[in-house]
Amino acid sequence: MKSPKLQQLLTSLILLAFLGYGCHPKQEVLLTSPNQKLMVSAGQHEGQPFYKLIANRDTLIHNSHLGLIFQNILKQTNNYTLEAVETSKTDTLWETVWGEDQFIKEQSNNVCLSFRQTQAPHLQMKIQFRLFDDGLGFRYQIPPQEGIDSLFLVDEITEFNLTGNHQSWWTPVDYDSYEKAYQTSQVSEVDSVQTPFTMKTDKGYYLSIHEAGLVDYASMTLKRNKDKMLSLECNLVPWPDGIKVKADKTLQSPWRSIQVGEKAVDLINSHLIVNLNEPNKLTNTSWIKPIKYMGIWWGMHLGQQTWFTGPQHGATTKNTKELIDFAAANQFEGVLVEGWNPDWKKFGEWTYTQTYPDFDLPQLSQYGKSKKVQIIGHHETSGHVENYESQLDSALQFYSKHNVKNIKTGYVGPIKNGQYHQGQWMVNHYQKVVEKAAEHEICIIAHEPVKPTGLRRTYPNFLSREGALGQEFNAPWSAVNNSPAHTTILPFTRLLAGPMDFTPGIFGLTYEKYGIRDKRVNTTLAKQLALYVVIYSPVQMAADLIENYKNQPAFQFLKDVPVDWEKSIALEGGPGEFISIARKDRHSSDWFLGSISNETAREVSIPLSFLEAGKKYLAVSYQDGQNADWKTNPYSIKISEKEVTSEDKLTAWLAAGGGLAIHFIAKGE
């Protein structure tokens, strides 16, 4: 028997209509968001499951087909009847272990549609919909049923039929890498794209299509239907044999997500992706600590140190001790060491329990402990994933023994057994690593990963990932060289998926002293500071060499800025133009602000209403100097102090490729 509240929900949110005649009369369910601004229509028409998304009476997604095609089952998606409708709602407040916000409201109206094929084998399929104020999530489920022992998915018929030729921000599909430069174009000009895929409609809505809760399934990319110019289709990353997903008896897809915003910053302020994930599965999370770190890393990218042992070897006991000392003196909690372990077969098959002779991990672990600085481990696989899995238990035990609490993993190059980085086999591998690491109370920072899909809620030891062009693509060797606009696009695209280990904080912006004049970091110094606020990660690296931080007043901001926040607010901005974000420290009353610009200089006006009313703050500002410019004068920076309150409005100039970073220190505490 349904409760009175659920009856009210049925009356106000659900309309089940049977229209038309014939074998497959139209069956339609209407679902509205808690604030009544979004509405989903879903059901089946002529036997074909479909959905439609509307915002404020404006259609955002036209009727779009849904369905699954299996190799060993009737290959049709237009012979379904709707058998049952189950409704529910979610209204909770949950606390994050770490994150952009300490508390997140999870409020949605939900419906589960149960379909069955009208022909043998009469496959039963459920599609669950969850509608939030900030967007929609839906997923497929194949429950256990008689006569079906294995499922070989060959196609997922998930359409996103758009209502216009929207402006979009995207990277092209590569099943092994997300490290591509962002492009801006109309939807009609795209072919295949990675998600999150962000668009702006003619009416000013912002949409971003992604997925949530990617577990035991292939990653979703999008391809444009050549016959329907404004239709995007799900395109799953396959196994080598062409099958998309392999399962026994039952199957559950990730949530297909559509974030909706009336302003661009609404996408950033959305919690849709994490809310679509399961609650935390780790019973004890006291060992999970967001940290700032330094590392033996950038010197190799500059060509001043080597990965492998030799005269210029970076990962030596001496170099690591020097970095531990500097980190400890400047309130950094970790030191990353790459290039510490030998390649035992000399072609990428690393050993994870032996070190080079010039690197003494036991000694360094104890030395770091005495300085309250932990070693951050590194596991590079070079694509030899089966070799890594064969050593995974012993590798984690080895690090655990030596008090290594965080591991950066790497998967450079193609996977050697023919799998793709983003296919089901590798999705399961990444999941295996994070779950095994949790057993040893170790956190993971993945490079060359599968994209984030909000699993940090379920497994909070999955701290951060790469998954886009990071700082390393500003290195002298890089043929890409990130544009000044790149980091103004990331918050509206890749960062919607989750934290990114971008590794900001390069103070040596040019490379003339290394004899390199045609490459550089394409930002001002102030923008490098602002990136610590704009690009969220619970682990942030001060990525440069020690020599570039010494005697540099701007380094104070890197020492002060936290990595764990009580509240975050994207204030103003647009993809590829500029972005301003304010965040409150989870462990004090201080606020921090980061604002960055593309190649165009601009003035920003920021109301300080996010500050606590009635409280005074000392605003310590790090902003571009009067003549700063990313290309001609990148080092010019002005540091100033001013008392402010929540009633003030801040006006600042951002240089071309520039930025603004502010520490608001609460007075009287």
C-alpha positions as CSV (number, residue, x, y, z in Angstrom):
1,M,0.0,0.0,0.0
2,K,1.3,3.4,-0.9
3,S,1.8,6.1,1.8
4,P,-0.2,9.3,1.6
5,K,3.0,11.2,0.7
6,L,3.7,8.8,-2.1
7,Q,0.1,9.2,-3.3
8,Q,0.6,12.9,-3.4
9,L,3.8,12.4,-5.4
10,L,1.9,10.2,-7.8
11,T,-0.9,12.8,-8.2
12,S,1.4,15.8,-8.6
13,L,4.3,14.3,-10.6
14,I,3.1,11.3,-12.5
15,L,0.7,11.0,-15.4
16,L,0.4,7.6,-17.1
17,A,-1.5,8.0,-20.3
18,F,-2.4,5.3,-22.9
19,L,-3.0,7.0,-26.2
20,G,-3.7,5.6,-29.7
21,Y,-4.6,2.1,-30.8
22,G,-2.9,-1.0,-32.1
23,C,-0.3,-3.4,-30.6
24,H,1.8,-0.7,-29.0
25,P,-0.4,2.1,-27.7
26,K,1.6,5.1,-26.5
27,Q,2.3,4.9,-22.8
28,E,3.8,8.1,-21.2
29,V,4.9,9.1,-17.8
30,L,5.5,12.7,-16.7
31,L,8.0,13.5,-14.0
32,T,8.8,17.0,-12.6
33,S,11.8,18.2,-10.6
34,P,11.4,19.3,-6.9
35,N,11.4,23.0,-7.9
36,Q,9.0,22.3,-10.8
37,K,11.3,23.9,-13.4
38,L,12.4,20.7,-15.2
39,M,10.1,18.0,-16.6
40,V,10.7,14.6,-18.2
41,S,8.3,12.7,-20.4
42,A,9.2,9.0,-20.7
43,G,7.6,5.8,-21.8
44,Q,7.1,3.9,-25.1
45,H,5.7,4.9,-28.4
46,E,5.1,2.3,-31.1
47,G,7.1,-0.2,-28.9
48,Q,10.1,2.1,-28.7
49,P,11.2,3.4,-25.2
50,F,11.8,7.2,-25.2
51,Y,12.3,10.2,-23.1
52,K,12.0,14.0,-23.5
53,L,13.5,16.8,-21.3
54,I,11.8,20.2,-20.8
55,A,12.9,23.3,-18.8
56,N,10.5,26.1,-18.0
57,R,8.3,24.9,-20.9
58,D,11.3,25.0,-23.3
59,T,12.1,21.7,-24.8
60,L,15.8,20.9,-24.3
61,I,15.8,17.3,-25.6
62,H,13.2,16.2,-28.1
63,N,11.8,12.7,-28.0
64,S,14.8,10.4,-28.0
65,H,15.0,6.7,-28.3
66,L,16.3,4.4,-25.5
67,G,17.2,0.7,-25.6
68,L,19.8,-2.0,-25.5
69,I,20.8,-4.5,-28.2
70,F,22.4,-7.8,-27.2
71,Q,24.3,-10.2,-29.5
72,N,22.5,-13.3,-28.2
73,I,18.9,-11.8,-27.7
74,L,16.3,-10.5,-30.1
75,K,18.0,-7.5,-31.7
76,Q,15.1,-5.1,-31.6
77,T,14.3,-2.1,-29.5
78,N,10.9,-1.2,-30.9
79,N,8.8,-4.1,-29.5
80,Y,8.4,-3.1,-25.8
81,T,5.4,-2.6,-23.7
82,L,5.4,-0.7,-20.5
83,E,4.3,-3.1,-17.7
84,A,4.8,-1.2,-14.5
85,V,5.7,2.2,-13.0
86,E,7.3,2.7,-9.6
87,T,7.7,6.1,-8.1
88,S,9.9,7.4,-5.3
89,K,11.6,10.5,-4.1
90,T,14.9,11.3,-2.4
91,D,15.4,14.1,0.0
92,T,18.6,13.9,2.1
93,L,21.6,15.9,3.2
94,W,24.9,14.0,3.2
95,E,28.4,14.9,4.4
96,T,31.4,14.6,2.2
97,V,34.6,13.0,3.5
98,W,36.3,15.8,1.5
99,G,35.3,18.0,-1.4
100,E,34.2,21.3,-2.7
101,D,31.3,21.4,-0.2
102,Q,31.1,19.8,3.2
103,F,27.3,19.1,3.0
104,I,25.4,18.2,-0.2
105,K,21.6,18.2,-0.6
106,E,20.3,15.2,-2.6
107,Q,16.8,15.9,-3.7
108,S,15.1,14.3,-6.6
109,N,11.8,12.9,-7.9
110,N,12.3,9.4,-9.3
111,V,10.4,6.9,-11.5
112,C,11.4,3.4,-12.6
113,L,9.7,2.1,-15.8
114,S,9.5,-1.7,-16.3
115,F,9.4,-2.8,-20.0
116,R,9.0,-6.2,-21.5
117,Q,9.5,-7.3,-25.1
118,T,6.4,-8.6,-26.8
119,Q,8.3,-11.3,-28.6
120,A,10.5,-14.2,-27.3
121,P,12.6,-14.2,-25.2
122,H,10.4,-11.5,-23.7
123,L,13.3,-9.6,-22.3
124,Q,12.5,-7.5,-19.2
125,M,14.3,-4.1,-19.0
126,K,14.0,-1.4,-16.5
127,I,14.9,2.3,-17.0
128,Q,15.3,4.4,-13.9
129,F,14.9,8.2,-14.0
130,R,16.0,10.7,-11.3
131,L,15.1,14.3,-11.9
132,F,16.9,17.0,-9.8
133,D,16.6,20.7,-9.9
134,D,20.0,20.8,-11.7
135,G,19.4,18.0,-14.2
136,L,18.5,14.4,-15.1
137,G,20.0,11.0,-14.6
138,F,18.7,7.8,-16.2
139,R,20.1,4.2,-16.4
140,Y,19.2,0.8,-17.7
141,Q,18.8,-2.4,-15.7
142,I,18.4,-6.0,-16.9
143,P,17.2,-8.0,-13.9
144,P,17.7,-11.8,-13.6
145,Q,15.3,-13.7,-15.7
146,E,14.7,-17.2,-16.8
147,G,16.6,-18.4,-19.9
148,I,19.3,-15.6,-19.9
149,D,22.6,-16.7,-18.5
150,S,25.0,-14.2,-20.3
151,L,24.6,-10.8,-21.8
152,F,26.7,-9.5,-24.6
153,L,25.8,-5.9,-25.3
154,V,26.6,-4.8,-28.8
155,D,24.9,-1.4,-28.8
156,E,23.2,1.0,-26.4
157,I,20.5,3.0,-28.2
158,T,20.6,6.2,-26.1
159,E,19.8,9.4,-28.1
160,F,20.1,13.0,-27.2
161,N,18.0,14.8,-29.8
162,L,18.8,18.4,-29.5
163,T,16.5,21.3,-30.3
164,G,19.1,23.5,-32.0
165,N,22.5,23.8,-33.4
166,H,24.1,24.7,-30.1
167,Q,27.5,26.2,-29.4
168,S,29.6,23.5,-27.9
169,W,32.9,22.8,-26.1
170,W,34.5,19.4,-26.7
171,T,37.5,17.2,-27.3
172,P,37.5,14.5,-30.0
173,V,37.2,10.8,-29.1
174,D,40.4,8.8,-28.5
175,Y,39.6,5.5,-26.7
176,D,43.0,5.7,-24.9
177,S,43.3,9.4,-24.0
178,Y,41.5,12.5,-23.0
179,E,44.6,14.6,-23.5
180,K,43.3,16.6,-26.4
181,A,42.9,20.4,-26.9
182,Y,39.4,21.7,-26.5
183,Q,37.5,22.8,-29.6
184,T,34.6,25.2,-29.8
185,S,32.0,24.8,-32.6
186,Q,28.4,24.3,-33.4
187,V,27.0,20.8,-32.8
188,S,26.6,20.3,-36.5
189,E,30.4,20.5,-36.9
190,V,31.3,17.7,-34.4
191,D,31.8,14.1,-35.2
192,S,32.6,12.0,-32.1
193,V,33.2,13.6,-28.7
194,Q,34.2,12.7,-25.2
195,T,32.0,13.6,-22.2
196,P,31.4,15.8,-20.4
197,F,30.1,17.5,-23.5
198,T,28.9,21.1,-22.8
199,M,26.6,23.2,-24.9
200,K,24.8,26.5,-24.9
201,T,21.4,26.9,-26.5
202,D,20.0,29.9,-28.4
203,K,17.8,30.6,-25.4
204,G,20.7,30.7,-23.1
205,Y,20.5,27.4,-21.3
206,Y,23.7,25.5,-20.6
207,L,23.6,21.7,-21.0
208,S,26.3,19.1,-20.2
209,I,26.0,15.4,-21.1
210,H,28.1,13.0,-19.1
211,E,27.6,9.8,-17.0
212,A,27.7,8.9,-13.4
213,G,28.6,5.7,-11.5
214,L,30.7,4.0,-14.2
215,V,31.2,0.5,-12.8
216,D,31.6,-2.7,-14.7
217,Y,30.6,-1.1,-18.0
218,A,32.2,0.6,-21.0
219,S,32.8,4.3,-21.0
220,M,30.3,6.4,-23.0
221,T,31.4,8.6,-25.8
222,L,29.0,10.5,-28.1
223,K,28.7,10.5,-31.9
224,R,26.6,12.7,-34.1
225,N,24.0,10.9,-36.1
226,K,24.8,11.8,-39.7
227,D,21.2,11.3,-40.8
228,K,19.9,13.6,-38.0
229,M,22.2,16.6,-37.8
230,L,21.3,17.6,-34.3
231,S,21.1,14.1,-32.8
232,L,23.8,12.7,-30.5
233,E,24.1,9.0,-29.8
234,C,25.8,6.9,-27.2
235,N,28.8,5.2,-28.5
236,L,30.4,2.7,-26.0
237,V,34.1,1.9,-26.0
238,P,34.4,-1.7,-27.2
239,W,36.3,-4.8,-26.2
240,P,38.9,-6.0,-28.9
241,D,36.2,-8.4,-30.3
242,G,33.7,-5.6,-30.8
243,I,31.4,-6.4,-27.9
244,K,30.7,-3.3,-25.8
245,V,29.8,-4.9,-22.4
246,K,29.9,-8.4,-21.1
247,A,27.8,-9.5,-18.1
248,D,26.4,-12.6,-16.5
249,K,22.6,-12.8,-16.1
250,T,22.2,-9.2,-14.9
251,L,23.4,-5.8,-16.2
252,Q,23.2,-2.2,-14.9
253,S,24.5,0.8,-16.9
254,P,25.9,3.9,-15.4
255,W,23.6,6.9,-15.1
256,R,23.4,9.0,-18.3
257,S,23.4,12.5,-17.0
258,I,22.2,15.9,-18.4
259,Q,23.2,18.9,-16.3
260,V,21.0,21.9,-16.9
261,G,21.8,25.5,-16.0
262,E,20.2,28.9,-16.8
263,K,23.8,30.4,-16.4
264,A,27.1,28.8,-17.3
265,V,28.2,28.8,-13.6
266,D,25.1,26.8,-12.7
267,L,26.8,23.7,-14.2
268,I,29.8,24.2,-11.8
269,N,27.5,24.7,-8.8
270,S,25.6,21.5,-9.6
271,H,26.1,18.3,-7.6
272,L,24.2,16.0,-10.0
273,I,27.1,13.7,-10.8
274,V,28.1,12.9,-7.2
275,N,24.4,12.7,-6.2
276,L,23.8,10.0,-8.8
277,N,26.4,7.8,-7.1
278,E,26.0,5.4,-4.2
279,P,26.9,6.5,-0.7
280,N,30.3,5.9,0.8
281,K,31.1,2.2,1.1
282,L,34.2,2.6,3.3
283,T,33.3,2.2,7.0
284,N,36.4,4.0,8.2
285,T,37.6,7.1,6.4
286,S,39.8,8.7,9.1
287,W,42.9,7.8,7.2
288,I,41.8,9.8,4.1
289,K,43.4,13.2,4.2
290,P,43.5,15.9,1.4
291,I,47.0,17.2,1.1
292,K,49.2,19.7,-0.7
293,Y,52.4,18.2,-2.0
294,M,55.6,18.8,-3.9
295,G,57.6,16.4,-6.0
296,I,60.4,15.0,-8.1
297,W,58.6,15.5,-11.3
298,W,58.9,18.9,-13.1
299,G,62.7,18.6,-13.3
300,M,62.2,15.6,-15.6
301,H,59.8,17.5,-17.8
302,L,62.3,20.3,-18.1
303,G,65.0,17.8,-19.1
304,Q,67.1,18.6,-16.0
305,Q,66.6,15.2,-14.3
306,T,66.1,11.7,-15.6
307,W,63.5,9.1,-14.8
308,F,66.0,6.2,-15.0
309,T,69.1,5.8,-12.8
310,G,72.2,7.7,-13.9
311,P,74.2,10.9,-13.3
312,Q,71.0,13.1,-13.5
313,H,68.7,10.7,-11.8
314,G,65.9,12.6,-10.0
315,A,64.6,10.0,-7.5
316,T,67.6,9.9,-5.3
317,T,67.7,9.8,-1.5
318,K,69.6,13.1,-1.5
319,N,67.2,14.9,-3.7
320,T,64.2,13.5,-1.8
321,K,65.6,14.6,1.5
322,E,66.1,18.1,0.2
323,L,62.6,18.3,-1.0
324,I,61.2,16.9,2.3
325,D,63.1,19.6,4.2
326,F,61.7,22.4,1.9
327,A,58.2,20.9,2.1
328,A,58.3,20.7,5.8
329,A,59.5,24.3,6.2
330,N,56.6,25.5,4.0
331,Q,53.6,23.5,5.4
332,F,53.4,21.0,2.5
333,E,52.4,17.5,3.7
334,G,53.7,15.3,0.9
335,V,56.5,14.7,-1.6
336,L,55.8,12.7,-4.8
337,V,58.7,10.7,-6.1
338,E,58.6,9.4,-9.7
339,G,61.3,7.2,-11.2
340,W,62.2,5.3,-8.0
341,N,61.7,1.7,-9.3
342,P,63.5,-0.2,-12.0
343,D,62.1,-1.6,-15.2
344,W,63.0,-5.3,-14.6
345,K,62.6,-6.3,-18.3
346,K,63.7,-3.0,-19.8
347,F,60.6,-2.4,-21.8
348,G,58.0,-1.2,-19.4
349,E,57.4,-4.1,-17.1
350,W,58.2,-2.4,-13.8
351,T,58.9,-4.0,-10.4
352,Y,56.9,-2.4,-7.6
353,T,58.7,-3.8,-4.6
354,Q,62.3,-2.9,-5.5
355,T,64.1,0.5,-5.6
356,Y,67.0,1.8,-7.5
357,P,70.2,1.6,-5.4
358,D,70.4,5.4,-4.9
359,F,66.8,5.5,-3.5
360,D,66.4,4.4,0.1
361,L,62.6,4.2,0.7
362,P,62.7,2.9,4.3
363,Q,65.1,5.7,5.4
364,L,63.1,8.4,3.5
365,S,59.9,7.2,5.0
366,Q,61.2,7.6,8.5
367,Y,62.9,10.9,7.7
368,G,59.6,12.2,6.2
369,K,57.7,11.0,9.3
370,S,60.1,13.0,11.6
371,K,59.3,16.1,9.5
372,K,55.5,15.3,9.2
373,V,55.9,14.9,5.4
374,Q,54.7,11.7,3.8
375,I,56.1,10.1,0.6
376,I,53.6,10.0,-2.2
377,G,54.2,6.8,-4.2
378,H,54.2,6.3,-7.9
379,H,53.1,3.2,-9.9
380,E,53.7,3.6,-13.6
381,T,52.5,0.6,-15.7
382,S,53.4,1.8,-19.2
383,G,50.3,-0.1,-20.3
384,H,51.5,-3.4,-18.9
385,V,48.4,-3.7,-16.8
386,E,48.5,-7.5,-16.3
387,N,52.0,-7.2,-15.0
388,Y,50.8,-4.6,-12.5
389,E,47.8,-6.6,-11.4
390,S,50.1,-9.6,-10.8
391,Q,52.1,-7.5,-8.3
392,L,49.2,-5.4,-7.0
393,D,48.9,-7.0,-3.6
394,S,52.6,-7.1,-2.9
395,A,53.1,-3.5,-4.3
396,L,50.4,-2.2,-1.9
397,Q,51.8,-4.1,1.0
398,F,55.3,-2.7,0.3
399,Y,54.0,0.9,0.3
400,S,51.8,0.3,3.3
401,K,54.8,-1.0,5.2
402,H,56.7,2.2,4.5
403,N,53.8,4.5,5.5
404,V,52.9,5.6,1.9
405,K,49.3,6.7,2.1
406,N,48.8,8.1,-1.4
407,I,49.8,6.6,-4.8
408,K,49.9,8.3,-8.2
409,T,49.2,5.6,-10.8
410,G,50.1,5.9,-14.5
411,Y,49.0,4.1,-17.7
412,V,51.1,5.8,-20.4
413,G,50.7,4.3,-23.9
414,P,48.4,1.7,-25.2
415,I,47.3,-1.2,-23.0
416,K,49.5,-4.1,-24.0
417,N,46.8,-6.8,-24.1
418,G,44.8,-4.9,-26.7
419,Q,42.2,-3.4,-24.4
420,Y,41.3,0.3,-24.4
421,H,41.9,2.6,-21.5
422,Q,38.1,3.5,-21.5
423,G,36.7,0.0,-22.2
424,Q,35.0,-2.3,-19.7
425,W,38.1,-4.3,-18.9
426,M,40.1,-1.3,-17.9
427,V,37.1,0.3,-16.1
428,N,37.2,-2.8,-13.9
429,H,40.9,-2.6,-13.5
430,Y,40.8,1.0,-12.2
431,Q,38.0,-0.1,-9.8
432,K,40.0,-3.1,-8.6
433,V,43.0,-0.9,-7.8
434,V,41.0,1.6,-5.8
435,E,39.2,-1.1,-3.8
436,K,42.4,-3.0,-3.1
437,A,44.1,0.2,-2.1
438,A,41.3,0.9,0.4
439,E,42.0,-2.4,2.0
440,H,45.5,-1.1,2.8
441,E,44.2,2.4,3.7
442,I,45.9,3.9,0.6
443,C,44.4,6.7,-1.6
444,I,44.7,6.8,-5.4
445,I,45.6,9.6,-7.8
446,A,45.2,8.2,-11.3
447,H,46.9,9.5,-14.4
448,E,45.9,8.3,-17.9
449,P,42.7,7.3,-16.2
450,V,39.1,6.6,-17.3
451,K,37.2,9.8,-16.7
452,P,35.7,10.6,-13.3
453,T,32.0,9.8,-12.9
454,G,31.4,10.7,-9.2
455,L,32.7,7.5,-7.7
456,R,34.6,9.6,-5.2
457,R,31.4,9.6,-3.2
458,T,31.3,5.8,-3.0
459,Y,35.1,5.3,-2.7
460,P,36.5,8.5,-1.2
461,N,40.0,7.1,-1.4
462,F,39.8,7.8,-5.1
463,L,41.1,11.3,-4.6
464,S,41.8,12.7,-8.0
465,R,42.6,11.9,-11.6
466,E,44.2,13.5,-14.6
467,G,42.1,13.0,-17.7
468,A,42.7,16.2,-19.6
469,L,45.6,18.3,-20.7
470,G,47.4,19.3,-17.5
471,Q,50.4,21.4,-16.6
472,E,52.8,18.9,-18.1
473,F,51.6,19.9,-21.6
474,N,53.2,23.3,-20.9
475,A,56.6,21.6,-20.7
476,P,59.3,22.2,-23.3
477,W,58.8,18.8,-24.9
478,S,55.0,19.3,-25.5
479,A,53.7,19.9,-29.0
480,V,50.4,21.1,-27.5
481,N,51.3,24.0,-25.2
482,N,48.0,24.8,-23.5
483,S,46.4,28.0,-24.6
484,P,45.5,30.7,-22.1
485,A,41.8,29.8,-22.7
486,H,42.3,26.1,-21.8
487,T,41.9,26.6,-18.1
488,T,38.8,28.8,-18.6
489,I,37.2,25.9,-20.5
490,L,38.1,23.1,-18.0
491,P,35.7,24.2,-15.2
492,F,32.7,24.0,-17.6
493,T,33.7,20.7,-19.1
494,R,36.2,18.2,-17.6
495,L,35.9,19.5,-14.1
496,L,32.2,18.9,-14.1
497,A,33.1,15.2,-13.9
498,G,35.3,15.5,-10.8
499,P,38.6,16.7,-9.4
500,M,41.7,17.0,-11.6
501,D,45.3,16.6,-10.7
502,F,46.3,19.5,-13.0
503,T,49.5,20.3,-11.0
504,P,49.5,24.1,-11.0
505,G,52.0,26.4,-9.4
506,I,54.8,26.9,-12.0
507,F,56.7,30.1,-11.2
508,G,59.4,29.6,-13.8
509,L,57.1,30.5,-16.7
510,T,59.8,30.8,-19.4
511,Y,62.7,28.5,-20.2
512,E,65.4,30.8,-21.6
513,K,67.9,29.6,-18.9
514,Y,67.6,26.1,-20.4
515,G,68.3,27.4,-23.9
516,I,64.6,27.0,-24.9
517,R,63.0,30.1,-26.3
518,D,60.0,28.8,-28.3
519,K,58.1,27.2,-25.4
520,R,56.7,28.6,-22.2
521,V,53.8,28.4,-19.7
522,N,51.0,30.5,-21.3
523,T,49.8,32.3,-18.1
524,T,50.9,35.1,-15.8
525,L,52.2,34.3,-12.4
526,A,49.0,35.5,-10.7
527,K,47.0,33.1,-12.8
528,Q,49.2,30.2,-11.6
529,L,48.1,31.1,-8.1
530,A,44.4,31.5,-9.0
531,L,44.4,28.0,-10.5
532,Y,44.6,26.5,-7.0
533,V,41.1,27.8,-6.4
534,V,39.6,27.5,-9.9
535,I,40.8,23.9,-10.6
536,Y,39.5,21.8,-7.7
537,S,41.4,18.8,-6.3
538,P,41.8,17.5,-2.8
539,V,45.5,16.9,-3.6
540,Q,47.3,20.0,-5.1
541,M,50.9,20.1,-6.1
542,A,53.3,22.9,-6.0
543,A,54.8,21.6,-9.2
544,D,57.8,23.8,-9.7
545,L,61.5,23.4,-8.7
546,I,62.5,24.6,-5.2
547,E,64.8,27.3,-6.7
548,N,61.8,29.0,-8.3
549,Y,59.9,29.3,-5.0
550,K,62.7,30.6,-2.9
551,N,62.6,34.4,-2.1
552,Q,59.3,34.7,-4.1
553,P,56.6,36.6,-2.1
554,A,53.8,35.0,-4.2
555,F,54.7,31.6,-2.8
556,Q,52.9,32.6,0.4
557,F,49.6,32.0,-1.4
558,L,50.5,28.4,-2.2
559,K,51.4,27.9,1.5
560,D,48.1,29.4,2.7
561,V,45.5,28.0,0.2
562,P,43.8,24.9,1.5
563,V,42.6,21.8,-0.5
564,D,39.5,20.9,1.5
565,W,36.5,23.2,1.4
566,E,33.3,23.8,3.4
567,K,31.5,25.7,0.6
568,S,32.3,26.6,-3.0
569,I,30.5,29.1,-5.2
570,A,31.1,29.6,-8.9
571,L,30.3,33.3,-9.2
572,E,30.5,34.4,-12.8
573,G,32.0,33.3,-16.1
574,G,31.6,31.5,-19.4
575,P,33.5,28.7,-21.1
576,G,36.6,29.8,-22.8
577,E,36.3,33.4,-21.5
578,F,36.8,33.8,-17.7
579,I,35.7,32.2,-14.4
580,S,35.6,33.5,-10.8
581,I,35.2,31.0,-8.0
582,A,35.0,31.5,-4.2
583,R,35.6,28.8,-1.7
584,K,35.5,28.7,2.1
585,D,38.1,26.7,4.1
586,R,36.6,23.7,5.9
587,H,38.9,24.2,8.9
588,S,38.7,28.0,9.4
589,S,36.6,31.0,8.7
590,D,38.8,32.1,5.8
591,W,37.6,32.4,2.2
592,F,39.7,32.2,-1.0
593,L,38.9,33.5,-4.5
594,G,40.3,32.6,-7.9
595,S,39.6,34.4,-11.1
596,I,41.2,33.7,-14.4
597,S,40.9,35.1,-18.0
598,N,41.6,33.8,-21.5
599,E,43.8,35.7,-24.0
600,T,41.7,38.8,-23.4
601,A,42.4,41.3,-20.6
602,R,39.2,42.2,-18.7
603,E,37.9,43.9,-15.6
604,V,35.9,41.7,-13.2
605,S,33.5,43.1,-10.6
606,I,32.8,40.6,-7.8
607,P,30.3,41.3,-5.0
608,L,31.7,39.9,-1.7
609,S,28.2,38.8,-0.5
610,F,29.6,35.2,0.0
611,L,31.5,36.4,3.0
612,E,29.9,36.1,6.4
613,A,27.7,39.1,7.2
614,G,28.9,41.4,10.0
615,K,32.5,40.0,9.9
616,K,35.6,41.9,8.8
617,Y,38.2,40.3,6.6
618,L,41.7,41.2,5.5
619,A,41.8,40.6,1.8
620,V,45.3,39.7,0.7
621,S,45.3,40.1,-3.1
622,Y,47.7,38.7,-5.6
623,Q,46.8,40.2,-8.9
624,D,48.4,41.0,-12.3
625,G,50.6,44.0,-12.3
626,Q,49.7,47.0,-14.3
627,N,51.6,45.9,-17.5
628,A,51.2,42.2,-17.0
629,D,50.6,40.0,-20.1
630,W,51.0,36.2,-20.5
631,K,53.2,36.7,-23.5
632,T,55.2,39.9,-22.9
633,N,55.3,40.4,-19.2
634,P,54.1,37.3,-17.3
635,Y,56.0,37.8,-14.0
636,S,54.4,41.2,-13.1
637,I,52.4,40.8,-9.9
638,K,50.9,43.1,-7.4
639,I,50.4,42.0,-3.8
640,S,48.2,44.2,-1.6
641,E,46.0,44.2,1.5
642,K,42.6,45.7,2.2
643,E,39.9,45.4,4.9
644,V,36.6,44.3,3.4
645,T,33.1,43.0,4.4
646,S,30.3,41.1,2.7
647,E,28.8,44.5,1.7
648,D,31.8,45.4,-0.5
649,K,32.2,44.9,-4.2
650,L,35.7,44.1,-5.6
651,T,36.8,45.4,-8.9
652,A,40.0,44.0,-10.4
653,W,41.8,43.9,-13.7
654,L,42.8,40.6,-15.2
655,A,45.7,40.7,-17.7
656,A,45.6,38.7,-21.0
657,G,46.1,35.2,-19.8
658,G,46.0,36.5,-16.3
659,G,44.4,35.9,-13.0
660,L,43.6,37.1,-9.5
661,A,44.0,35.2,-6.2
662,I,42.7,36.5,-2.9
663,H,43.0,35.2,0.6
664,F,40.2,36.6,2.8
665,I,41.5,36.3,6.4
666,A,38.7,36.5,9.0
667,K,39.6,39.1,11.5
668,G,39.3,38.6,15.3
669,E,40.0,34.9,15.2
